[in-house]
Amino acid sequence: MDYTQILVKPLVSEKATFVKDQAQQVVFFVNPRANKIEIKKAVEAAFKVKVTDVNVVTKKPADKVRQGRVVGRISGCKKAYVTLAPGEKIEFFEGV
């Protein structure tokens, strides 16, 4: 897969900003079929940085329940917490 198919979009939230400041990590939504090695290569190719570690979190789809009845569906997703080497940064996330 090409890195444009692996990296879906960056995650910009309060927790992602805290992790970026404290642990030198950036967070991406990734393709559910991508593995850690592919994610690492995609980030290195797309942003020209050195990646030291990749942690992946998978959220499974679930039913949305209100008053005991199923009223919808919550989609699942796959997130990658990418740890950058010391001194590296992705300019896309600066100032966010």
N, C-alpha and C positions, 0 to 999 in steps of 0.2 A: 504494500500500500504506500501511496505517496503521503508526505507529511501533511498535505492539505486535507486528506481524508482521515487522518488519525486525530489531529487536533481540531476539535469542533469549535470551541470558543473558550476564551479565558473566563474565569470566575472572579468577579469583583464583588466582594461582600465584606462585611465587617470582620468575619473570621479570617477570610483570605488575606485581608490587609494586615491583620494582627500577625498571622503566620509569616507573611512576607517581611515584616519588620523584625520579628523576633528570631525566626529560624532560617532566614535566607531561602525561603521556599516560595514558589509560585504555583497556582492552582489552575487546572484546565479541565473542562469537560472534554472527554475523549470518546472515540469510537468504542462501542462495547466489545468489539472483536479484537481490539489492539492489546498487546501484552506490554510488559515493562520495557523490554529491549526495544521494541518498535517506538514506544513513547519517548524513550531517551534519545534515540537517533533522530526522531522528528523534531524535538525541541532543539537539539544541537544544530540540525540543518536549517531550521527556520530562523533562529535567533542568533546563531554563531556564538554560543556560549558553551561552557564545560559543565556537564551535569554529573553530580556525584551519586545521587540516589533517586529512586522513584518509588513512591508508595501509592497504591491504588485502592480506592474505596468504591464498591459496587452497591447501589441501592436498588433493590428489587421492586418491580411494580406492585401496587397494592390497591385494594378496593377502598373507596371513600364511603364511609358509613355515617349516616345521620339517623338518629333515633331507631337504631336497629335495622335499618334498611340500606341496601347498597344503592347509592345515588350517582356513582361515577367511578372513575379509575384514575389513579395517580401514576404517572409514567415513571419508569425507572431510569437511572442514569449511571454513568461511570465517571469518577473524578480521579485525577492524578495529581498528587502533591509532589512536585519536582524540586529537589534540593540542588541548588547551584553551588559551584565551587566558590571558595572564598575570593572576594574581589570581583566576582562576576555579577552582572545585573542585566535585566531585560529593560530596555529603555521604554518599551510599550507601557509598562506598569508604573513608571516614575511619574509623580504628580497626580496619581489617582487617589 
